[in-house]
Amino acid sequence: MTDHNPNVPSVDQSDRLVPVNLRQTGPTPVEMLISTRVRKSPFWHLSIEAGCWRATVYNRMYHPRGYVKTEDGGAMAEYDALVNRVTMWNVAVERQIRVKGPGAEGFVNFVITRDATRIAPMSARYCILCNEKGGILNDPVVLRPAADEFWISLADADLMFWLQGVNLGRRWDADIDEIDVCPLQIQGPRSEKLMVDLVGDAVLDVPYYGLMEAEVDDARVLVSQTGFTGEKGFEVYVRDASVHAETVWNRILAVGEKHGLEVVAPAHHRRIAAGILSWGQDMDFETSPFQVPLAYQVPRNKTADYIGKQELERQRAEIEAGRFPFKLKMVGLRLGGLPITDYASDFWLVATTDGERVGYITSPWWSPELDTNIALAHVPVGLSEIGTRLRVELPEPWALHAGEPVEAEVCEVPFRPSVNPSAREVARKRGRDYAD
């Protein structure tokens, strides 16, 4: 527990209007109130039937975050199912915002940093949207099921209102609405065989970030080869989900039985190892893509204007001139302590070897493959070089000795390779700092 102070002043957040709350409050013994102010997805009751025992709120919807009880292995038992077999996740919280009409491509090209004209029909891309200050508003997967139609599969932020505001007066001839489509993720090494049994051999021809239309017991779905893990995986977008949720869910359970399918929560332990970021946790609307591993999302070769372009180009010029224009930068850490096998309650503090608190961890977890704790963290740029030694103030029950920080070292991200290399990894291999 930190001393009562104005939010750990030694961590320099002077370039933020709303500093990250670094007070170390620990777990709070409260009960989540289930009410009608927060939406229940069409899969919510099915998740409860599958054993969901805890949840959070994401995009103003209840979001399952645990099925296996702690005494039965908890999140690490779910991790084992993911990396060794196959899992299904309720990710209906990824609300689908449809942009449809003759001006859809032009509008999407104006609000994302990547080139929307390069997203072919029946394909998708991981993208970011920024405000005029270069802050990241969202990092969705953008799907293009038709030439005049895009779906923005939202991360945890109310983006629809902003998108509708950008198109005020119909500057682009396009309608922008949330639609009754809810996704499920099928993730793990056996996911492809399950999907063949579910929708047929045609799924084998779907490339990474490719799409295909299919039916599951007469329910129409859109299938993509995407996911939040770094493992082999797919997403099944259920159309008219308020009607067909049970049909698709139950059919996947039946098909998946012979493949060892388990219903689990989204695998934050695996996405950290893959270097996949979580909006609202690792970054937010005051975070630049140049502070986190998303600089590749700011292409040099996009000639069309987009929101934030001028500021992002200014930031890049500053960095290339040797002047990093931010107080903190994201790094990967390997750190000591007992195995971190559950979610962190706070942004744990990072200190120098002399004990000065200078940064904070956003996403920590235990990696069984690497036999160490790993984390994403924000630290001063002068402490961001690979091999830099730091310390982390771990709380109980993860600390080796109460009140004593554990050793940490800055390391490469991703921590371990993915089945499908990320766009950042591909860009790096091509000797670029941006994605196509």
N, C-alpha and C positions, 0 to 999 in steps of 0.2 A: 504494500500500500504506500503510495507516495504521500509526502507531506501535503497538507492543505495549501494550495498555492494557485496562482492564476494560470492554470493549464500548462504546467511544465515550461516555464519561460525560456529555458536554455535550448529548447528545440525551436529553431528560427522558422516561424511561419509568417513572417512579416509581409510576405508577398500574397497572402490570402486575405480575403475579406471575412471569411468564416473559417477560423482555424479548426483543424481536426481536434476533437475532444480527446485529450491524452490522459485525463484523470483515470487512475486505475481503480475501478469500482468493483471488479470481480463479478462472479455470478450473482444474480439478484433473484431471490426466491419469490417469484410472482407467477400467477396463473394467467395464461393467455385468454382474454375474453373473446369468445366466438359470438359475433353479432352480425347484423345485416349491413353494417357500414362497410364491411370488407367483403369482397365477393368470394363466393365458393365456386370453384370451377366445376364443369360437368364431371370431372374425374374425382372430386373431393371425397364423395361418399365411398367410391371404389378404393381410394387410398386408405381410408379408415378401415374398410373391410380387410384390406391387405396387411393391416397391422401398424399403420402410421401412429406413432405415439407422441410426436412433437412436430411443431411447425413454426414457420416464421411468416412474415408478410412481405410480399414481393409484388410490385406493380399493383398494389391495393388488392391483392388476392392472397388467400391462405396458401402457403407453400410447404408441402411435406418435407421434413428434414431429418427423419429417422424412422426406421422400421424395425431393425434388429435392436432389441433391448440391450442396455449396457452390460448386464450380467451375462448375456449370450454372445458377447463380442462387439456389440455396438457398430460404430462406423467402420471399424477395421474389418469386421466380418463382411460388411457390404462391399468394402474395397476388394476383398478376396474374390467375391462373386463377380465383380466387374473385370478384374484383370485375368481371371482364370476361366470364366464361363460366360454368362450373358445376363444382362439386367434390363429392366424396364423402369423408366422414370416418368412421373407425372410432372411435366413442365408446361402445363397450361398457362402458367404465369407469364410465359413468353407471348404476350398479347400480339395479335397480328393486325398491323395497320396497313390497309390496302390503299395504294395510290393507283387510280385507274382512269384512263382517258387518253386522248391524243397527246396531251402535254405531259404524260406521266414520266417519260424518260428525261425530259428537260428539267422537270421539277426535282426528281431524285438526283440528277447530276448536280443541281445547285445546292443540295443540302448534305451530300456526302463528299468526303475529300477525295475518294477514288473516282475513277471515270466510269460512270454508269453506262455509257454507250458500249463498254467492253463486257458488260454482263449480258450474255446472249439469252434469248428466251429458253426456258427450261434449264436454267442454271442459277447459281447463287454465288454470293461473295460475303465474306466477313468485312464489315465497313465501320467507319466511325463518322459521327456527325458532330460538328463543333459550332460554338457560338462565335461572335465576331472577335472575342478576345482570345480565340484559339482553345478555349476550354472544351473538354469532351462532354457532350450532352448524352451520348448513348453509343454503344458499340454492338449493334445488332448484326444478325445475318440478314442480308437483303436477298430475297428470292424473286425471280422473274418468271412466273408461270405463263406469261403471254407477252407479246410485243408491247402491248399497251397497259400492262398490269405489273405492279411490283408489290410484294409483301415485305414490310419491315418487321422482323421478328424481334420484339423489343427486349432489351435488358431492363434493369430495374429503374425506370424513370418515366414520368408522364410526358412522353414525347408527342402524342397525338395532338394535344392542344397547341404545342409550338408549331408543328407542321401545318396545321390548319391556319395558324396565324401568319406563317410565312406566305401562304397562298391566299391571303386576304384579298378580296376583289378579283379572285380567279386570274391572277397574273399568269398562271399556267392552266390550261384547259384540262383539269383533272379533279376527280372527287377523292377526298381523303377521309376514310372511315375505318373504325375497328370492325372486324368481321367475325362471324361465328365459326372460327377455326381454332382448334386447340391441338398442340403437338404433344406427342409422347416420344421419348428417346429410347432406342434399343441399342445398347452399348456393350461391347465386350468381344472377345475373340470368336465367339460362336454366333455373333449377330448376323453375319451374312447367311449362314445356313438357316437360321430362323426366318430371315426375311424371304429367302427362296421359298420356304414352305408357306409363308404368309401371302406373298404376292406373285410368285413365279420366278422363273429363271431370268426374266428381263431385268431384274434388279442387279444381276451380275454385270450388266453393261452400263450401270449408272456410275459415272466417274465421281471422284471427290468433288464436292460442291455441285454435283449434277442433280437433276430432278426427274421424277417420272410420275405419271398419273396411274392410279391403281384403284381397285375395289376390294374391300374386305367385307364379305357377307353383304353385298349390295350397298355398303357405305363407301362413298367416294373419299379417297385420301390422296394427298400429295406426299411422295416419299423423297427425301434428300439424303445423300451420304454426307452427313455432318454430325457434330456432337461436341460435347463439353469435356472431353476426356483425354484425347491423345491416343485412345484405343480405337479399334475398328468400330464403326457405329453408324446408325441411321436415325433420322427423325421421321415420324409418321404424323403428318398434319391432317387431322380429322376435320373434314368439311361438315357444316351443320352439326357441330359437336354437341349442341344442346339436345339433339335428337339421337345421334349415333354413338355417343360416348361409351355406353355399356356394350354395344355390339362389338366395337373395335377392341376395347380393353379385354373383354372376355375371350374374344377370338385369339388375341395375342397370347393370353395366358394358356389357352388350350394348345396352341401350336408350340409354344415355348416349353411345355412340360418335358418333352423328350430331350430338350437341349439344356435342361437345368436352369431355366429362367427364374430369376428372383426379382421381386419388386423392391427397389431401393431408392434412397434419396440421391439427388445430384452429388457427384463425387468430387467434392472440392479438394480432397487429398490428391486425386489423380490430376486434376486440372492444374494444381500448383506445380506438380512435377513437370507438366507439359508447358509451363509458362503461360497458361491461359489466364487472362485477367478477369476480375469480377467488378463490374461497375458498381460504385457506391461503397466498395470495400477497398479496392486497390487504386481507384481513381474516381474523379467526379468532375463536375462542371467547372472547377477551378484548376484542373489538371491539364497540362499540355501533353500532346502525344510525344513530345520530345523529352518529357520527364519520365516516361514509362516506355516499355519496349514497343511503342507504336509509331515511331518515326517513319517506318516503312509505309504507313498509311497516308503519308503526305507526299504524293508523287511530284517529281520535278517536271514531268512531261504532260501534265494535264493543263491544256491551254484554256479551257473554259473556266469562267469565274465560279466560285462557290463560297459559301458562308465561312468566314475565317481565313480565307486564302491569304489576304494581305498580311495579317498578323502572323500567321504561321510561316510565311516566307521571311518576314522580318526576324522571327525567332531563329530560323535556320541560319540566316546570314550571321546573326550574333554568335551562334555556336561555332560556325565555321571560322569565324574571326578569333576564336579562342575565348569568348565571353559567354559562359553559360548563364542565361538570364533568369534562373530560378534558384531558390534556396535549397531545394532538395531534389534528389533523383532516385528512381527505383533501382534496386539491385536484388540479386539473389543471395541468400545466406545459407550456409551450412552451420548448424549450431548444436551445442551440447544440450545436456539436460536429459530427463527421462522422456521416453517416447510420447510425443504429443498426439493423442488419439481422439481428440474431439475439438469442437470449435472453440476459438479464443473468445473470451468475453470482452476483451479490451484490445486496443492497439498497444501492444507491449513495447516498452521503451528500449531503444538501442543506445549504447554508450560507447565512448572511446575506451581504450585500455587504461586510461587514467581515471575513468569513472564519470566523465562529463556526459550528460544525457544530450544526444544530438539528433536522434531520429526515432523511428517507430516501425514496428512490424505490422503489416496489413493482413497477411495470410500465412499462417504457419501450419505445418503438419509433419507427421512421421512418415518417412519413406522406407518401406520394408526392403525394397530392392537396393537402396543405397545405404541401408543400415544407419541412418542418421536422421535427425530433424532437419527440415528444409523450410525456407520461408521467403516471401517477397517482402521487401522493406524499403522505406524512404530514408535516405541518409544524405548529408551534405556531399556535393559533387567531389570535394577534395578527399572524401573517404569512399569513393565508389569504384576504385580500381580493383580488378581481380586480385585476390590474395590479401587484401586489407584486413587486418585483425580488428575485431570489435568485441563488444560484450552485449548480452541481452539479459534484461531483467525478467526472468520467467517467474510466474506465480506458482503457488502450489496448485495441483499436485505434480507439476512438470519440473520444478526446480530440484536440483540435486541436494542443495542445502538451503533452507529458508533464508532469504535475505541476501544470498550470494549470487551475483550474475554468472552466467555461463559463457564460455568462449564461443565466438562466432567468426566466420571468415566469408568474405565476399567471393562469390563464385559465378560461373556461367549459368545463364538461363536460356533454354530449358534445362532442367536438371537431368532429364533422361529423354531419349528420343521418342517420337510419336510414330504410330503406324503410318499416318499421313503427315508429312512435314508441313508445318504452318507456313503461311505466306511469308512471314518474317524469315524463316529458315531458308525458304526457296530464294528470296531476294538476296540473302546473305551469300548463298552459294553462287549466285550470278554476279556477285561483286557489286550489288546495288544497295541503296539505303531506302528503297521504296518498292511497292508492289505494282505489278502491271494492272 
